[in-house]
């Protein structure tokens, strides 16, 4: 019974933040974060910049990675006593907004960011609360159409100018062309 309680407490510690599944061939990179070997390889192969997908630390060169044998053995032992993948209900269903940073199975987005123009699951949203430079980003409910509600010219979300009150109203639910309501 104590083993089952332990599995529940540490499940997140052994989940890859890219595929949101139990770590497979876990590797640790220089910043200390761990990922599945294949997930991190795929992530770095897709991007021009080599950075940690979790904390966004940039590396000047692609670090050499090796299987974290101790973590691999711990995960295998915990799987024998009942460690399971995260609950299925967190995965995005058709019609849900998907996390832009999940690789493989996509988790349902819990927030979208107007500054990053991306949507995030709970795990990938964490840097917005932990990294000082990201704390002032404008978060909103998950939205697939962020780019349509963002003015590239002014670098901010669309706004409506009320000529009666002579004030700007941020209203991202109203799709208009930027500046079309200005008097």
C-alpha positions as MATLAB code, in Angstrom:
seq = 'XXXXXXXXXXXXXXXXXXXXXXXXXXXXXXXXXXXXXXXXXXXXXXXXXXXXXXXXXXXXXXXXXXXXXXXXXXXXXXXXXXXXXXXXXXXXXXXXXXXXXXXXXXXXXXXXXXXXXXXXXXXXXXXXXXXXXXXXXXXXXXXXXXXXXXXXXXXXXXXXXXXXXXXXXXXXXXXXXXXXXXX';
ca = [
       0.000    0.000    0.000;
       2.866    2.388    0.777;
       4.294    1.619   -2.662;
       1.013    2.650   -4.320;
       0.990    5.927   -2.359;
       4.598    6.553   -3.384;
       3.696    6.028   -7.040;
       0.911    8.588   -6.792;
       3.203   11.140   -5.170;
       6.087   10.811   -7.623;
       4.222   10.202  -10.874;
       4.830   13.754  -12.136;
       8.537   13.447  -11.372;
       8.816   10.556  -13.823;
       6.680   12.023  -16.597;
       8.324   13.495  -19.696;
       7.119   17.077  -20.155;
       7.256   16.655  -23.942;
       5.173   13.510  -24.522;
       3.432   13.680  -21.124;
       4.020    9.959  -20.672;
       6.243    7.952  -18.307;
       9.927    8.516  -19.153;
      11.415    6.095  -21.671;
      15.219    5.934  -21.892;
      15.417    9.018  -19.630;
      18.235   11.479  -20.236;
      19.174   14.549  -18.226;
      20.513   17.696  -19.883;
      22.930   20.240  -18.333;
      20.173   22.388  -16.772;
      19.013   19.320  -14.809;
      15.717   18.567  -16.577;
      14.975   15.029  -17.757;
      13.175   13.858  -20.898;
      12.684   10.731  -22.968;
      15.676   10.349  -25.267;
      13.496   10.158  -28.392;
      11.287   13.101  -27.357;
      14.241   15.413  -26.795;
      15.965   14.258  -29.981;
      12.786   14.949  -31.986;
      12.333   18.329  -30.299;
      15.877   19.465  -31.025;
      15.756   18.102  -34.597;
      12.649   20.244  -35.271;
      14.090   23.523  -33.946;
      16.929   25.765  -35.075;
      17.860   26.695  -31.487;
      19.025   24.079  -29.015;
      17.309   24.843  -25.701;
      15.688   23.103  -22.773;
      11.988   22.610  -23.593;
      11.119   23.123  -19.938;
      13.142   26.090  -18.651;
      14.174   27.462  -22.079;
      17.886   27.607  -21.212;
      19.808   27.978  -24.486;
      22.866   25.872  -25.245;
      25.524   27.184  -27.618;
      26.062   23.679  -28.964;
      23.888   20.597  -28.759;
      24.907   18.938  -25.494;
      25.897   15.308  -25.592;
      23.270   13.258  -23.790;
      23.485    9.838  -22.194;
      20.819    7.601  -20.745;
      20.339    8.363  -17.048;
      20.725    4.751  -15.910;
      19.743    5.384  -12.284;
      16.536    7.191  -13.274;
      15.825    4.498  -15.850;
      16.071    1.758  -13.199;
      13.875    3.719  -10.751;
      11.177    4.192  -13.417;
      11.266    0.493  -14.297;
      10.921   -0.526  -10.644;
       8.079    1.934  -10.041;
       6.261    0.674  -13.150;
       6.348   -2.828  -11.659;
       4.475   -1.572   -8.565;
       1.892    0.437  -10.448;
       3.295    3.685  -11.863;
       1.045    4.583  -14.778;
       0.931    7.182  -17.508;
      -0.942   10.411  -16.704;
      -4.742   10.161  -16.888;
      -6.156   10.021  -20.413;
      -8.734   12.753  -19.791;
      -5.969   15.382  -19.960;
      -5.258   14.601  -23.606;
      -6.842   16.909  -26.165;
     -10.017   15.643  -27.785;
     -11.146   16.754  -31.247;
     -12.289   20.357  -30.937;
     -10.067   21.068  -27.907;
      -7.199   23.517  -28.139;
      -3.977   21.493  -28.063;
      -0.763   22.444  -26.312;
       1.695   23.774  -28.898;
       4.666   22.327  -27.001;
       3.612   18.722  -26.376;
       5.306   16.240  -28.687;
       3.480   13.066  -29.590;
       0.204   12.861  -27.663;
      -1.014   16.438  -27.225;
      -2.449   17.559  -23.891;
      -5.407   19.918  -23.719;
      -4.319   23.550  -23.431;
      -5.310   25.326  -20.210;
      -4.129   28.809  -21.281;
      -3.039   30.691  -24.386;
      -0.466   33.480  -24.326;
      -0.839   36.610  -26.465;
       2.834   37.461  -26.021;
       4.093   34.063  -27.190;
       1.133   33.457  -29.546;
       0.995   29.870  -28.289;
      -1.229   27.612  -26.192;
       0.002   25.625  -23.195;
      -0.999   22.575  -21.151;
      -0.555   22.825  -17.374;
       2.997   21.458  -17.480;
       4.259   23.693  -20.297;
       2.547   26.753  -18.797;
       4.740   26.588  -15.666;
       7.585   28.792  -17.021;
       5.061   31.650  -17.266;
       4.795   31.543  -13.477;
       8.424   30.720  -12.678;
      10.512   32.826  -15.090;
      10.505   36.510  -14.194;
      10.670   37.697  -17.822;
       7.491   35.750  -18.668;
       5.381   36.758  -15.661;
       3.991   39.835  -17.455;
       2.804   37.838  -20.490;
      -0.910   38.201  -21.233;
      -2.609   34.840  -20.616;
      -6.139   34.053  -21.719;
      -8.437   31.059  -21.967;
      -7.289   28.546  -24.597;
      -7.803   29.904  -28.106;
      -6.887   28.371  -31.470;
      -7.107   31.696  -33.318;
      -4.558   33.789  -31.443;
      -2.911   35.131  -34.587;
      -6.252   36.374  -35.931;
      -6.781   38.349  -32.726;
      -3.354   39.958  -32.717;
      -2.255   43.091  -34.563;
       1.200   42.546  -36.064;
       1.548   46.273  -36.735;
       1.036   47.314  -33.107;
       2.293   44.084  -31.484;
      -0.737   43.695  -29.201;
      -4.163   42.090  -29.045;
      -6.962   43.651  -31.055;
      -8.833   46.440  -29.333;
     -11.977   48.378  -30.065;
     -12.087   52.139  -29.653;
     -15.371   53.370  -28.215;
     -16.011   56.841  -29.647;
     -18.740   57.514  -27.084;
     -16.529   56.868  -24.049;
     -13.324   57.802  -25.900;
     -11.478   54.808  -24.544;
      -9.939   51.562  -25.810;
     -11.604   48.303  -24.865;
      -9.641   45.077  -24.942;
     -12.083   42.574  -26.291;
     -10.376   39.623  -27.857;
     -13.683   37.816  -28.419;
     -14.700   40.364  -31.059;
     -12.899   39.766  -34.317;
     -12.269   43.032  -36.110;
      -9.450   44.442  -38.110;
      -7.077   46.453  -35.984;
      -7.774   50.179  -36.119;
     -11.021   49.720  -38.125;
     -13.070   51.133  -35.251;
     -10.938   54.200  -34.654;
     -12.763   57.527  -35.069;
];
